[in-house]
């Protein structure tokens, strides 16, 4: 399997699904009332995809 884009990586696809799940979970109690915690958790889940997509130079 040839990878030409980071979107082709299975690990990136799985991290995207994880990110979606985290967004759904943080919409519910107790996260929906703690905005700072919710933002931190969502930001960290998004950075997983970013780190996979952006290779170290």
C-alpha positions in Angstrom: 0.0 0.0 0.0 1.5 3.3 -1.1 0.8 6.3 1.1 0.7 9.6 -0.7 -1.2 11.6 1.8 -1.4 11.5 5.6 -5.2 10.9 5.2 -4.3 7.5 3.8 -2.7 6.4 7.1 -4.9 4.0 9.1 -3.6 5.5 12.4 -4.7 9.0 11.2 -8.2 7.7 10.4 -8.4 6.0 13.9 -7.3 9.2 15.6 -10.0 11.1 13.7 -12.6 8.7 15.0 -11.2 9.1 18.5 -11.4 12.8 18.2 -15.0 12.6 17.1 -15.8 10.4 20.1 -14.1 12.8 22.5 -16.1 15.7 21.1 -19.4 13.7 21.7 -18.3 12.7 25.2 -17.4 16.3 26.2 -20.9 17.5 25.2 -22.3 15.6 28.2 -22.1 16.1 31.9 -19.8 16.9 33.7 -17.7 18.3 30.8 -20.3 20.5 29.3 -20.2 22.8 32.3 -16.4 23.0 32.8 -15.5 24.9 29.7 -11.7 25.1 30.4 -11.4 21.3 30.9 -13.6 20.6 27.9 -11.4 22.9 25.7 -8.2 21.3 27.0 -9.4 17.8 26.3 -10.7 18.7 22.9 -7.5 20.5 22.0 -5.3 17.6 23.0 -7.4 15.1 21.0 -7.1 17.4 17.9 -3.3 17.6 18.4 -3.1 13.8 18.0 -4.2 14.2 14.4 -1.9 17.2 13.9 1.1 15.3 15.1 0.5 12.4 12.8 -0.1 14.8 9.8 2.9 17.0 10.4 6.1 15.0 10.3 9.2 16.1 12.3 11.7 17.8 10.2 
